[in-house]
Amino acid sequence: MRKESKVAYRKSLTLRRGQITAAVALSVVTLISFGALAVDVGMLYSTKAELQRAADATALAGAWDLVLDERRLQGNDGVSQAVIDSRTRAVQIASNNSVLNRGLQVDRNDGNAVHGDLLYGWLAEPANHSMDLQPVIDTRTNAIRAMARRDETRNGPVPLMLARIFGQTTSHLSAGAVAAYEGGVVGYRVTENTPNAELLPFALRIDSCNDLISGAVTIGDNYAYDPVTGKVTPGQDGIPEINLFPGAGSGQLPPGNFGTVNIGTDNNSTNTLRRQILHGISAEDLAFHGGELRIGPDGVLWLGGNTGLSAAMKDPLEQIVGQARSLPLFNHVSGPGNNALFSIVKFEGVRIVDVKLTGAMNLKYLIIQPAIVVDETGITDNSGTQNNLYRPPQLVR
């Protein structure tokens, strides 16, 4: 090879090496950039998922606290207290959810501003996504919207890597969730995916129940229910009581009947009643009513009567003292004993606080107080019926 050719070859080789070095350098920068982009995108997806989980948990926790006994009987004041407690619980649950390794902070929004982190209100039809949450705090309140944010407003924006090259150092992310529950239970349906209905086979006259709830007629406030332990002790808890036996007052029931109703076969045996007291109404019981027990379009559900409360029911009733159950309410009853026929017009939530079914008739009692009942088997119909019965809260948005 001539000298000139060798020099040209060396120059060409050097040039190619330079080009390769530049290409490699560019490739490395590109790979690093794409790697940084992947980190940014991955972090944003992960953060968004964490925000959504936090919003879901916060909304559900807040909704569950709305159906505690605080809202029980005190109208708008009771609901207001329930919302206050719910906000506290929601803030706590949010802080227990980590987003980018930091507990999430949400604002209580006590003024219930529309754009606040925690918004309380009413969803007339929770399953209808075309309906917006109406911001209200009154007896209609059945929903909470929770917002989880990583932005300038709350918790700080999400830091970025690659975007810094283009002058963007952070990104703002948020996620929202709405949890709601349905009230106004008008019946019960048990399926293979639900527990038994928490319904007692005893009926109470609706006027007596209304008097109890309003405080117009009670036997006082002599028992205290502790929601933490689930125990009932002598004392006061601000909730009035009434004696369900016999018939929550003389002259309200026909001869030979003390308000026991047949749910299932006619003339239920004592063993059946004991089972229903302890474990609730089963799908087999409801099969005798066409699969569900429900107040009809005419506003009435007819149930036959039974001879009543016997000493044999004392033990199962004592076992459920302190537990919330629902009761059928009637406005009319006719016929004696097993031939009694009750017109059930409503259901209401109660708690048994004391039982005595032995001894002289005038010494027997079954003391109840109003209570919130959350029952997965409840049937609602958006009729506006107000009672202390609700289906469990669930995420609807």
Secondary structure, DSSP 8 states (H G I E B T S, - for coil): --HHHHHHHHHHHHHHHHHHHHHHHHHHHHHHHHHHHHHHHHHHHHHHHHHHHHHHHHHHHHHHHHTSGGGSSSHHHHHHHHHHHHHHHHHHHHHTSEETTEE------TT--TTSSEEEEB-SSTT-TTS--B---STT--EEEEEEEEBTTTB--EE-SGGGGGT--EE-EEEEEEEE--B-EEEEE--TTS--B-B-SB-EEHHHHHHHHHTSS-S---EEEETTTTEEEES--S---EE-TTTTSTTSS-TT--SBB-SSSSS--HHHHHHHHHH-B-HHHHHTTTTEEE--TTS-EEEEB-S---GGGHHHHHHTTT-EEEEEEEEEEESSGGG-EEEEEEEEEEEEEEEE-SSSGGG-EEEEEE--EE-TTEEE-SS----SEE---EE--
